[in-house]
């Protein structure tokens, strides 16, 4: 069942500016066209500069209406009925399914929303044994005794503190590719473990840059769980540093979008992208003495529950603000403890380590969180567009409250 507690009012006449903004922010995502229509002309122009939206349903007379055999109708009602709906309303909604497509005009990312997909039938169901498998894997875990069972990059060495230990990745996919292993059970990870892993990653980069100045593009990532691509159950982050002329692809696409956006509009892409989300209730700015931290429940994530955290940039590209680091952790913590997310990917991109010229001035530290599930990669994902079944507004408000309390 999908439910909502939002009171719908088509007429906002008499609302104060504050009340109107809150109303817009509380509208379900599938009401995005109505939300945009209630924005000021300047806000509408900004949103439409960044995003293109397309909404379709069978009521548009476009031939997309479905019908169901009488034998199927009771099953449709049982599976898809929302709280407060009559059976007739459920059937009508399913016949005229509302599909929202959001496209980022500059990064070319896309998201397709049809919340009915959350309840679609599945013939293939795999048992969830992830937590049990974590414990079963302890016996022969090489990461639990890395000094004896993992390789070492000679020029970097092994870094260790009371929380973590680093070593080389046995099968690298970057010129410099290190592992930072924490507790065996990923659910034992804490803020201190997270902070330590980021600090070790920064030290690895300093060592690498000290003897190889061409190695300048850095990513700190984590695959938690086999559905997220992890080959080891033991909690670990990965540090990748490459040379060449381009950043890792997602970071490079963002950078190129920023360059193009500034050229075409004279504005900062990251700031306007954030503002487009903030005006509809999907973004929050966290103030800090080192510079604001931007948190966005993305309209165009790679998969459901996509959250992007963007931090301030400093003269030293390896420096990360403490509020930014802690916010990245708090997003993970919220998703695991409040949303029940067990398997996920994170990717933290830093500005180039040796490029301080104007060409890269708009690029800030950026961390992306993405939930992973057993049914994760389909036709549309292969085509570069995520098919989504979770309205980001269903968790964004709780996420922002969690971050505010943690500050």
C-alpha positions as a printed Julia matrix, in Angstrom:
407×3 Matrix{Float64}:
   0.0     0.0     0.0
   1.15    3.53   -0.79
  -0.25    6.28    1.42
   0.16   10.0     1.87
  -0.89   12.41    4.6
  -0.6    15.54    2.48
  -3.79   17.61    2.28
  -4.4    18.6    -1.33
  -5.62   22.12   -2.1
  -5.67   23.18   -5.72
  -6.35   26.82   -4.83
  -3.57   28.52   -2.88
  -5.26   31.93   -2.9
  -4.8    33.6     0.46
  -1.66   31.67    1.34
   1.25   33.62    2.71
   4.52   33.26    0.8
   5.77   30.89    3.51
   2.61   28.75    3.37
   2.74   28.58   -0.41
   6.38   27.5    -0.43
   5.63   24.77    2.11
   2.63   23.61    0.1
   4.77   23.31   -3.03
   7.45   21.41   -1.13
   4.92   18.94    0.28
   3.24   18.03   -2.99
   3.99   14.42   -4.06
   6.55   14.21   -6.82
   3.99   13.03   -9.37
   2.36   16.45   -8.89
   5.57   18.13  -10.09
   3.89   20.04  -12.97
   1.43   21.59  -10.49
   4.28   22.43   -8.12
   6.23   24.16  -10.89
   3.12   26.05  -11.93
   2.88   27.56   -8.44
   6.46   28.84   -8.46
   7.31   32.43   -9.29
   8.17   33.15  -12.95
  11.85   33.48  -12.01
  11.82   30.15  -10.17
  10.01   28.44  -13.04
  12.61   29.74  -15.48
  15.46   28.44  -13.32
  13.87   25.01  -12.87
  13.17   24.67  -16.57
  16.73   25.73  -17.45
  18.06   22.75  -15.53
  15.34   20.13  -16.02
  12.9    18.93  -18.63
   9.8    17.09  -17.4
   7.29   14.93  -19.21
   4.08   13.55  -17.68
   1.75   11.11  -19.36
  -1.39    9.17  -18.47
  -4.28    7.56  -20.31
  -6.55   10.52  -19.66
  -4.54   12.61  -22.1
  -6.2    10.88  -25.04
  -2.83    9.66  -26.26
  -3.78    6.01  -26.56
  -1.91    4.86  -23.44
  -4.99    3.93  -21.39
  -5.16    0.29  -20.29
  -8.11   -1.93  -19.45
  -8.25   -5.07  -17.32
 -10.27   -8.27  -17.74
 -12.99   -8.76  -15.12
 -11.08  -11.76  -13.76
  -8.06   -9.53  -13.01
  -9.75   -6.54  -11.41
 -10.01   -7.79   -7.82
  -6.31   -8.71   -7.9
  -5.44   -5.22   -9.18
  -7.4    -3.63   -6.32
  -5.82   -5.89   -3.68
  -2.29   -5.17   -4.89
  -2.41   -1.47   -5.8
  -5.13    0.13   -3.64
  -3.92    3.2    -1.77
  -5.24    4.29    1.61
  -8.57    6.07    1.24
  -9.24    4.93   -2.33
 -12.36    3.12   -3.44
 -11.91    0.03   -5.66
 -13.26    2.05   -8.57
 -10.69    4.8    -8.0
  -7.88    2.24   -7.83
  -8.92    0.64  -11.12
  -9.24    4.03  -12.8
  -5.81    5.1   -11.55
  -4.25    1.89  -12.84
  -5.97    2.24  -16.22
  -4.6     5.78  -16.5
  -1.18    5.27  -14.94
   0.68    8.48  -14.34
   4.32    8.37  -15.43
   6.72   11.23  -14.71
   9.98   11.56  -16.62
  12.61   14.04  -15.41
  15.7    14.8   -17.49
  18.68   16.94  -16.56
  19.34   19.07  -19.63
  23.07   19.38  -18.88
  24.25   16.11  -17.31
  21.75   14.1   -19.43
  20.73   12.05  -16.37
  17.14   10.87  -16.31
  14.61    9.49  -13.86
  11.31    7.73  -14.62
   8.76    7.66  -11.78
   5.81    5.3   -11.58
   5.14    4.54   -7.93
   2.96    1.57   -8.9
   6.14   -0.29   -9.77
   6.83   -0.74   -6.07
   3.98   -3.29   -5.95
   4.46   -4.95   -9.32
   4.33   -8.77   -9.33
   7.57  -10.75   -9.27
   7.98  -14.38  -10.28
  11.63  -14.5    -9.22
  12.28  -13.96   -5.52
  15.72  -14.53   -4.02
  16.08  -15.14   -0.27
  17.72  -12.32    1.68
  20.58  -13.86    3.64
  22.9   -10.85    3.6
  23.29  -10.4     7.37
  23.76  -14.14    7.92
  26.31  -14.27    5.12
  28.32  -11.49    6.78
  28.81  -13.64    9.86
  29.45  -16.83    7.87
  32.25  -15.08    5.97
  34.31  -14.26    9.09
  36.12  -17.59    9.19
  38.13  -17.17    6.0
  38.14  -13.38    5.68
  41.47  -12.07    4.4
  40.51   -8.5     5.38
  40.31   -9.54    9.05
  44.08  -10.18    9.01
  45.27   -7.94    6.18
  48.97   -7.85    7.1
  49.29  -11.55    6.24
  46.62  -11.86    3.57
  46.66   -8.71    1.42
  49.21   -7.03   -0.89
  50.97   -3.74   -0.25
  51.76   -0.92   -2.65
  55.46   -0.45   -1.9
  55.57    3.32   -2.41
  52.46    3.89   -0.27
  52.79    1.3     2.47
  50.07    0.32    4.92
  48.28    2.91    7.04
  46.67    1.81   10.29
  44.9     3.26   13.31
  42.6     1.74   15.93
  39.68    1.68   13.48
  41.05    0.76   10.06
  43.96   -0.59    8.05
  44.85    0.09    4.42
  46.42   -2.15    1.8
  46.56   -2.53   -1.98
  43.65   -3.88   -4.0
  44.65   -7.28   -5.37
  42.99   -6.58   -8.75
  43.25   -2.86   -9.42
  41.03   -0.73  -11.66
  43.01    2.49  -11.26
  46.72    3.32  -11.34
  46.66    3.6    -7.56
  43.94    1.53   -5.91
  43.94    1.03   -2.14
  41.52   -0.64    0.26
  40.71    0.7     3.74
  39.18   -2.08    5.84
  37.13   -1.32    8.93
  35.04   -3.69   11.08
  34.1    -7.02    9.56
  30.37   -6.35    9.95
  29.41   -3.24    7.92
  26.63   -2.5    10.42
  29.28   -1.98   13.12
  30.63    1.03   11.23
  30.47    4.25   13.26
  31.11    7.94   12.71
  34.66    7.47   14.05
  35.31    4.61   11.62
  33.99    6.74    8.77
  36.08    9.78    9.72
  39.18    7.6    10.02
  38.65    6.07    6.58
  38.38    9.5     4.98
  41.53   10.68    6.8
  43.47    7.6     5.68
  42.27    8.13    2.1
  43.55   11.72    2.23
  46.94   10.56    3.51
  47.16    7.94    0.75
  46.53   10.69   -1.8
  49.2    12.93   -0.26
  51.74   10.13   -0.46
  50.84    9.33   -4.06
  50.91   12.96   -5.12
  54.28   13.35   -3.45
  55.95   10.99   -5.91
  53.54   11.13   -8.89
  52.19   14.62   -9.58
  50.35   13.38  -12.69
  48.03   11.29  -10.49
  45.37   13.87   -9.76
  41.84   12.44  -10.13
  40.6    10.87   -6.91
  37.52    8.95   -5.83
  36.7     7.37   -2.46
  34.0     4.74   -2.83
  32.21    1.93   -1.07
  30.24   -1.07   -2.28
  28.26   -2.35    0.7
  26.86   -5.8     0.01
  26.91   -8.16   -2.98
  23.95   -6.41   -4.62
  26.14   -3.29   -4.63
  29.01   -5.1    -6.34
  31.06   -6.02   -3.28
  33.17   -9.17   -3.57
  33.91   -9.14    0.19
  31.41   -8.88    3.04
  33.99   -7.19    5.29
  33.33   -3.43    5.44
  35.81   -1.45    3.39
  36.24    1.71    1.38
  38.25    1.96   -1.81
  40.56    4.79   -2.85
  41.27    5.26   -6.54
  43.68    7.83   -7.98
  44.28    8.06  -11.71
  46.29   10.17  -14.13
  45.25   11.2   -17.64
  43.28   14.27  -18.64
  39.79   13.37  -17.38
  38.18   12.74  -14.0
  36.16    9.59  -13.31
  33.21    9.62  -15.77
  30.38   10.84  -13.49
  32.59   13.61  -12.1
  33.75   14.54  -15.6
  30.16   14.74  -16.85
  29.27   17.03  -13.95
  32.31   19.18  -14.63
  31.53   19.48  -18.33
  27.88   20.3   -17.53
  29.1    23.07  -15.22
  31.35   24.52  -17.92
  28.56   24.48  -20.49
  26.0    25.9   -18.06
  28.22   28.83  -17.1
  28.95   29.51  -20.77
  25.24   29.48  -21.73
  23.73   31.16  -18.66
  26.56   32.91  -16.81
  25.51   31.1   -13.62
  26.88   28.34  -11.41
  25.39   24.98  -12.37
  25.73   23.4    -8.94
  24.02   26.34   -7.26
  21.11   26.38   -9.71
  20.77   22.57   -9.65
  20.54   22.79   -5.86
  18.03   25.66   -6.03
  15.8    23.73   -8.45
  15.6    20.89   -5.93
  15.27   23.17   -2.9
  12.24   25.02   -4.23
  10.27   21.76   -4.5
  11.37   20.37   -1.12
  14.22   18.09   -2.14
  17.28   20.0    -0.93
  18.66   21.59    2.2
  21.66   23.83    2.89
  23.58   23.19    6.1
  25.46   26.24    7.3
  29.0    25.83    8.59
  31.89   28.12    9.45
  33.97   26.5     6.67
  31.23   26.97    4.06
  27.77   25.61    3.37
  27.1    21.93    2.72
  24.4    21.15    0.16
  22.25   18.01    0.51
  19.96   16.93   -2.33
  17.51   14.03   -2.68
  18.08   13.85   -6.41
  15.35   13.96   -9.05
  17.59   11.93  -11.37
  19.5     9.41   -9.23
  21.07    6.23  -10.54
  18.51    4.27   -8.51
  16.02    4.84   -5.67
  17.07    6.75   -2.55
  19.78    8.72   -4.32
  21.3    11.49   -2.2
  24.07   13.9    -3.21
  26.16   15.88   -0.7
  28.28   18.77   -1.98
  30.84   20.49    0.21
  32.8    23.74    0.06
  36.0    23.84   -1.94
  39.31   24.9    -0.42
  42.67   26.01   -1.81
  44.03   22.58   -0.88
  41.94   20.19   -3.03
  42.54   17.38   -0.52
  41.0    19.34    2.34
  37.43   18.36    3.18
  35.32   20.32    5.64
  34.39   18.42    8.81
  30.69   19.22    8.36
  30.84   17.81    4.84
  32.52   14.6     6.03
  30.06   14.15    8.88
  27.08   14.83    6.61
  28.24   12.1     4.23
  28.3     9.72    7.2
  24.93   10.92    8.48
  23.32   10.17    5.11
  24.62    6.58    5.33
  23.52    6.31    8.96
  20.03    7.62    8.17
  19.54    5.26    5.25
  20.66    2.24    7.27
  18.89    3.0    10.56
  15.8     4.94    9.46
  15.09    3.64    5.95
  16.21    0.04    6.31
  18.73    0.29    3.48
  21.32   -2.48    3.81
  23.19   -2.51    0.5
  24.39    0.61   -1.27
  27.13    2.38   -3.2
  28.85    5.62   -2.29
  31.24    7.65   -4.43
  33.08   10.74   -3.18
  34.8    12.79   -5.88
  37.47   15.35   -5.02
  38.64   18.24   -7.21
  41.8    17.47   -9.24
  44.83   17.39   -6.97
  47.02   19.56   -9.24
  44.53   21.65  -11.21
  43.67   24.95   -9.55
  42.99   26.89  -12.75
  39.69   28.51  -13.69
  38.7    25.53  -15.84
  37.95   23.52  -12.69
  36.81   26.37  -10.42
  33.15   25.27  -10.3
  33.88   21.69   -9.2
  33.38   21.02   -5.49
  33.79   17.86   -3.39
  30.77   15.69   -4.11
  29.5    12.46   -2.53
  26.73   10.35   -4.07
  24.73    7.7    -2.16
  22.75    5.08   -4.1
  20.64    2.24   -2.7
  21.11   -1.18   -4.31
  18.57   -4.0    -4.44
  18.25   -7.46   -5.9
  16.44   -6.18   -9.01
  18.76   -3.37   -9.84
  19.77   -3.18  -13.49
  17.25   -3.3   -16.31
  16.77   -2.11  -19.86
  16.35    1.57  -18.98
  19.32    1.64  -16.6
  21.38    0.19  -19.44
  20.11    3.08  -21.55
  21.18    5.61  -18.92
  17.81    6.35  -17.26
  16.76    5.07  -13.84
  13.29    3.56  -13.38
  12.26    4.62   -9.87
   9.57    3.45   -7.5
  10.37    5.59   -4.44
   9.23    9.22   -4.29
  12.26   11.1    -2.88
   9.81   13.29   -0.99
   8.88   10.21    1.06
  12.24   10.38    2.85
  13.69   13.85    2.15
  11.98   15.62    5.05
  13.04   12.97    7.56
  16.58   13.02    6.16
  16.89   16.78    6.56
  15.52   16.58   10.12
  18.06   13.84   10.91
  20.9    15.98    9.57
  19.75   19.02   11.53
  19.63   17.04   14.8
  23.05   15.53   14.15
  24.66   18.94   13.59
